[in-house]
């Protein structure tokens, strides 16, 4: 599960939330799904923190904010 991209992790997390919100999940399954959801939340959080650190490093290395142009 750790090799999932941020987007894949978020999609799986949304699927689990929808499943749990339906209320049609037996308790044992709901507990397992909740555990999986928490693992996915950690993956997403780690990836966001990594992205934030990368951006901070770019800014620090250059001493100024870099504007990224998506048209290049």
N, C-alpha and C positions, 0 to 999 in steps of 0.2 A: 504494500500500500504506500510505502514511503517514496516510491519512484513515480507517483502520480504528479502531474503538473498541478499548479494552483487551480486552474480552471476545471480540471478533471476532479480534483478533490472537492471543490465547491459544488460541482454538479452532483456528486455522490452524496454530499452532505444534504443538499436540498431534497434529494430523493428520500433519504432517511427521515428528514423532518416531515415531509408530506405523508410518508407511511405511518409515522408515529401519531401525527395529527388526525389521521383517519379514525383512530381508536379501534381498529380491527386487528390489532397485533396482540397475540398472547403475551402475558407478562414476561415469561422467560425470553421470548424473542425480542420484546421491547427492551429488556435489559441489555441484551447482546447488541441490538441496533444502537442503543445509547452509547455503549462502549465504543463501537465503531465510529459513531459520530464524534466522540471526544478525540479519538485518534486523528480523524480528518481535520478537526478544528486545530489540533496541534500542528499538523502538516501545513495548513493554510497560514497559521500564525508564524511559523518558522520561515516560510517562504516570504511573507510580507516583511518580516524583520530583516531577512537577508537582502531584500530589494532596498529597504530603507538604508541599510548600512552601505550598500553599493553606491547609492545616490549621494549619501553623505561623504563617502570617500572621493567621489568624482568632484564634488564641490570643494572639499578640503584640498585636494591635489591641485586644483586650478585656482583656488583662492577667489573664485567668483561663481555665481550661478550661471549655468550653461542652459541656453534655450535650445530645446530639441525641436527641430523642424521635421515633421512627418512627411513633408513633400520631397525631401532629398532622396 
